[in-house]
Amino acid sequence: MSKMRSQYRRYTRSKAGNVLYFTILTLAGLFSVLPLIYCVITSFKPLDELLIFPPQFFVRRPTWSNYVALPSLLNKLLVPMSRYIFNSLFVALASTFFHIIAASLAAFAFSKSKLKYRKILFLLVQVMLLYNAYTLAVPQYLIFSKLNIIDTYLVYILPAIPSAMGCFLMKQFIDVGVPDALLEAARMDGANVFRVYWQIIMPMVKPAWMTLLLFSFRDMWSIVPAGTVFSEELKTLPQVMSTVTAGGIARTGSSMALTVLLMIPPIIVFMISQSHVIETMSSSGIKE
């Protein structure tokens, strides 16, 4: 018994180790949010503090002038501000919805169907994880031009629907969290494929698609089209940043104020989905 206790103590972290461990994690967390804190602080700096060299991190005389100046700057836009807000919300919500549906349907087929070549097809999905948006930019532009959808909402939404990462994440979660016996019982009760998908699969994999909700909304909220949208009425809110920052360093405070406002929706989505994200990452098998 004493030998077992000594072994237990040997592999248990001491109190000093716990303090060191959490101190390192706290410092790493503070360092990761440092740009966010600096952005918020800078948005309250008056012009004279923005021109100080070397730059100072903290603000001495906080002011709301940078936020108050935003309406006058944005009123000079060719399109009303409400149009940019609508475009950003519509693109982010529509892309996120179709992205979740497509990823979950594909993952359901790869995980629980009887497809003959599903392992080979899923291997192709895994290979697609090697490619990023910059690699696919030219082929996508050629496809969009052939389909005549340049300068439409579709150039925002269509590329966001298929996602190798989303499919992979959902499949891993379905493999771990949805037992085959439950699906067999549902089929014996007369449930068809779509009913199994919507009433059994989707509720059970809620943490996974909430994780996709966070990632997809974050990416689509900040999207800026590259050579595919030319109409001012179709541009998104992040593109307003170029108009505000065109005034140089004198508008740094207003640019930071607008950045803070742009960060609010993704932060809200994160606060709603953070518990599901943690559950997904801990149980989907990605760490393996």
Secondary structure, 3 states (H helix, E strand, C coil): CHHHHHHHHHCCCCHHHHHHHHHHHHHHHHHHCHHHHHHHHHCCCCHHHHCCCCCCCCCCCCCCHHHHCHHHHHCCCCCCHHHHHHHHHHHHHHHHHHHHHHHHHHHHHHHHCCCCCHHHHHHHHHHHHHCCHHHHHHHHHHHHHHHCCCCCCHHHHHHHCCCHHHHHHHHHHHHHHCCHHHHHHHHHCCCCHHHHHHHHHHHHCHHHHHHHHHHHHHHHHCCCCCCCCCCHHHCCHHHHHHHHHHHHHHHHHHHHHHHHHHHHHHHHHHHHHHHHHHHHHHHCCCCC
